[in-house]
C-alpha cells in the first residue's frame, strides 16, 4: 500500500477511546541519525524520513480537557514529550513517543496501563510571559531521571507551512507497543494553526535520556500553535 502524504489524515474508524484538547503547543525539532531511531520503534514500523534525515521533537503543551470513552472526564494536565516519526506497512505515517512527562500521577498510571505509552510523573512548568514561552520538566522518579528547560518567543501565523514544517506536524496518529503487539491510534483533529517561533535556548538531557544525540545544536524548526481538539481511535498494525 502506498504511503499517505504527511498532510493527509487517514480515515477514522471505531469508537473514540480518548478526547483531548491540546493548548499552547510548542514544537522544537532537531535532525538525528536514522540508524539511531530505527531500534527505538515498535515492530512493524520504520523511521519516516524527510529527505533522508530523521527528526526528534520536543513538544510541550497544556491539556485542559481529557476524557476516556469519549465522555468520562479524568482531569487535565501539562505534558512534555520526546518523539520521533514512523511509517507502517499500511503506509500510515505517525508519531512514536519515546518519553512523555506529565504532572498528574493518576493520568500517568492510567495511560501506561491502557496504552503502553511511556508516561512518567514529572514536575512541569509552562509559563507564558512578556519574554516568551518558558518551559521545564523534572522527572520525579525512575525510570530514566531527566530534566530540561527551554524558551521560545511566538511569532506571526504561517499562511502556508513549508515542506519540513508540514512533515513534522501533520501527523494523524501514533504507533505504540502494548500487550505484545503494535497498535495504531488514529488522531482525528483539524490541521494545526501554526506560528513560527523564535528559539531562545534549550538545556537538559531529555533528548539524551532516550538515546538520541541531535546532529545540530539549534533546532531546525521551532513552531507554536494555540492548539486543537482531538479524538483517538485504536486498531492493530
C-alpha positions as CSV (number, residue, x, y, z in Angstrom):
1,X,0.0,0.0,0.0
2,X,1.4,3.4,-0.9
3,X,2.4,5.8,2.0
4,X,0.0,8.5,2.8
5,X,1.3,12.0,2.3
6,X,2.1,13.5,5.8
7,X,-0.7,16.1,5.4
8,X,-3.4,13.5,4.5
9,X,-5.4,12.3,7.6
10,X,-6.3,8.6,7.5
11,X,-9.9,7.6,7.5
12,X,-11.0,7.2,11.2
13,X,-13.0,4.0,12.2
14,X,-14.1,2.6,15.5
15,X,-15.3,4.0,18.8
16,X,-13.5,7.1,20.3
17,X,-11.1,5.9,23.0
18,X,-9.9,9.4,24.2
19,X,-10.9,13.0,23.7
20,X,-8.4,15.7,24.5
21,X,-7.7,19.4,24.0
22,X,-4.1,20.4,23.4
23,X,-3.4,24.1,24.1
24,X,-0.4,26.5,23.8
25,X,1.7,23.9,21.9
26,X,5.5,24.4,21.4
27,X,7.2,22.2,18.8
28,X,11.1,22.1,18.7
29,X,12.8,19.7,16.2
30,X,16.3,18.6,15.6
31,X,17.8,16.2,12.9
32,X,19.0,12.8,14.1
33,X,20.7,9.8,12.5
34,X,18.0,7.4,11.2
35,X,20.2,4.4,12.3
36,X,19.8,5.6,15.9
37,X,16.0,5.9,15.5
38,X,15.2,2.5,13.9
39,X,15.9,0.4,17.1
40,X,13.6,2.6,19.1
41,X,10.5,2.0,17.0
42,X,7.7,-0.6,17.6
43,X,7.7,-3.8,15.5
44,X,6.1,-3.3,12.1
45,X,7.2,0.3,11.7
46,X,10.3,2.1,10.3
47,X,11.7,5.6,10.6
48,X,9.8,8.2,8.5
49,X,12.4,10.4,6.9
50,X,12.5,13.8,5.4
51,X,15.0,14.0,2.5
52,X,16.9,11.1,4.1
53,X,17.0,12.5,7.6
54,X,15.1,11.5,10.8
55,X,14.0,14.1,13.3
56,X,13.4,14.1,17.1
57,X,10.9,16.5,18.5
58,X,10.5,18.1,21.9
59,X,6.8,19.1,22.3
60,X,5.2,20.8,25.3
61,X,1.5,21.7,25.8
62,X,-1.4,22.1,28.2
63,X,-4.2,19.6,28.2
64,X,-7.2,21.3,29.9
65,X,-9.6,18.7,28.6
66,X,-9.0,14.9,28.8
67,X,-11.8,12.3,28.8
68,X,-11.9,8.5,28.2
69,X,-14.6,6.5,26.4
70,X,-15.4,9.8,24.6
71,X,-17.2,11.3,27.6
72,X,-15.8,10.5,31.1
73,X,-13.6,13.4,32.3
74,X,-10.4,12.3,34.0
75,X,-8.8,15.8,34.5
76,X,-6.3,17.8,32.6
77,X,-2.5,18.1,33.0
78,X,0.6,19.6,31.4
79,X,2.8,17.4,29.2
80,X,6.3,17.4,27.6
81,X,7.1,14.6,25.2
82,X,10.1,13.5,23.1
83,X,9.0,11.9,19.9
84,X,10.2,10.5,16.6
85,X,8.4,9.7,13.3
86,X,7.3,6.4,11.9
87,X,5.6,4.8,9.0
88,X,4.0,1.3,9.0
89,X,3.3,-1.4,6.4
90,X,-0.1,0.2,5.6
91,X,1.6,3.5,4.7
92,X,0.3,5.3,7.8
93,X,2.7,8.0,9.0
94,X,2.7,8.7,12.7
95,X,4.4,9.6,15.9
96,X,6.4,7.3,18.3
97,X,6.7,8.7,21.8
98,X,10.0,7.9,23.4
99,X,9.1,9.7,26.7
100,X,6.0,11.6,27.9
101,X,6.4,13.7,31.1
102,X,3.2,14.7,32.7
103,X,2.3,16.4,36.1
104,X,-0.7,14.2,37.0
105,X,0.2,10.8,38.7
106,X,-3.3,9.3,38.0
107,X,-3.1,10.1,34.3
108,X,0.4,8.6,34.1
109,X,-0.7,5.4,35.7
110,X,-3.9,5.1,33.6
111,X,-2.1,5.8,30.3
112,X,0.6,3.3,30.9
113,X,-1.9,0.6,31.7
114,X,-4.3,1.3,28.9
115,X,-2.0,2.2,26.0
116,X,1.6,1.3,27.0
117,X,2.7,4.8,26.2
118,X,5.9,5.8,28.1
119,X,4.3,8.4,30.5
120,X,6.3,9.4,33.6
121,X,5.3,11.5,36.5
122,X,7.2,14.8,36.5
123,X,7.1,18.4,37.6
124,X,6.2,20.5,34.6
125,X,6.4,24.3,34.4
126,X,4.8,26.0,31.3
127,X,4.9,29.8,31.7
128,X,3.7,32.5,29.2
129,X,5.2,35.9,29.8
130,X,6.2,39.0,28.1
131,X,9.6,37.5,27.3
132,X,8.0,34.5,25.5
133,X,7.1,30.9,26.5
134,X,9.3,29.3,29.0
135,X,9.0,25.6,30.0
136,X,10.8,23.0,32.1
137,X,10.4,19.4,33.2
138,X,12.0,17.4,36.0
139,X,11.1,13.7,36.4
140,X,10.1,12.8,39.9
141,X,11.2,9.2,39.9
142,X,12.9,6.5,37.8
143,X,12.9,5.0,35.2
144,X,15.2,7.5,33.4
145,X,15.6,10.5,35.6
146,X,16.0,13.5,33.3
147,X,15.3,17.2,33.1
148,X,15.1,20.1,30.6
149,X,14.5,23.8,30.3
150,X,13.8,25.8,27.2
151,X,12.2,29.0,25.9
152,X,10.7,30.4,22.6
153,X,9.0,33.6,21.5
154,X,5.9,33.0,19.4
155,X,5.7,35.0,16.1
156,X,3.1,35.6,13.5
157,X,0.9,32.9,11.9
158,X,2.1,30.8,9.0
159,X,-0.1,31.1,5.9
160,X,1.5,28.0,4.4
161,X,4.0,25.8,6.3
162,X,7.0,24.8,4.4
163,X,7.5,21.1,3.5
164,X,9.5,20.3,6.6
165,X,7.0,22.0,8.9
166,X,4.2,20.0,7.3
167,X,6.2,16.8,7.7
168,X,6.8,17.4,11.3
169,X,3.4,18.5,12.4
170,X,0.8,17.0,10.0
171,X,0.7,13.7,11.9
172,X,-2.7,12.0,12.3
173,X,-1.9,9.1,14.6
174,X,0.7,7.3,16.7
175,X,2.3,3.9,16.9
176,X,2.8,2.2,20.3
177,X,3.8,-1.3,21.5
178,X,1.4,-2.8,24.1
179,X,0.3,-6.2,25.2
180,X,2.7,-7.9,22.8
181,X,1.7,-6.1,19.6
182,X,2.0,-2.8,17.8
183,X,-1.1,-0.6,17.8
184,X,-2.1,2.4,15.7
185,X,-4.0,5.2,17.5
186,X,-5.7,7.5,14.9
187,X,-5.8,11.1,16.0
188,X,-8.8,13.0,14.5
189,X,-8.3,16.7,14.6
190,X,-8.2,19.8,12.3
191,X,-4.9,20.8,10.7
192,X,-2.8,22.8,13.1
193,X,-2.9,26.6,13.2
194,X,0.9,27.2,13.2
195,X,3.0,30.2,14.1
196,X,6.8,30.4,13.7
197,X,8.6,30.7,17.0
198,X,12.0,32.3,17.8
199,X,14.1,29.7,19.6
200,X,15.8,31.3,22.6
201,X,17.5,28.4,24.4
202,X,17.4,24.8,25.5
203,X,19.3,22.9,28.1
204,X,19.0,19.5,29.7
205,X,19.1,15.8,28.9
206,X,15.6,14.9,27.8
207,X,16.8,14.0,24.4
208,X,19.9,12.2,25.5
209,X,17.8,10.2,28.0
210,X,16.1,8.4,25.1
211,X,19.4,7.6,23.4
212,X,19.4,10.3,20.7
213,X,22.0,12.9,20.0
214,X,20.9,15.8,17.7
215,X,23.0,16.5,14.7
216,X,22.7,20.2,15.2
217,X,22.9,22.3,18.4
218,X,20.0,24.5,17.5
219,X,16.7,23.1,16.3
220,X,16.0,23.2,12.6
221,X,12.3,24.0,13.3
222,X,10.6,26.0,16.1
223,X,6.8,26.4,16.0
224,X,3.9,27.4,18.2
225,X,0.2,26.7,18.0
226,X,-2.8,27.9,20.0
227,X,-3.9,24.3,19.9
228,X,-6.7,21.9,18.7
229,X,-9.2,19.4,19.9
230,X,-8.7,15.7,19.1
231,X,-10.3,12.2,19.4
232,X,-8.4,8.9,19.3
233,X,-9.5,5.5,18.0
234,X,-7.3,2.4,18.0
235,X,-6.6,-0.5,15.7
236,X,-3.7,-3.1,15.4
237,X,-0.9,-2.7,12.9
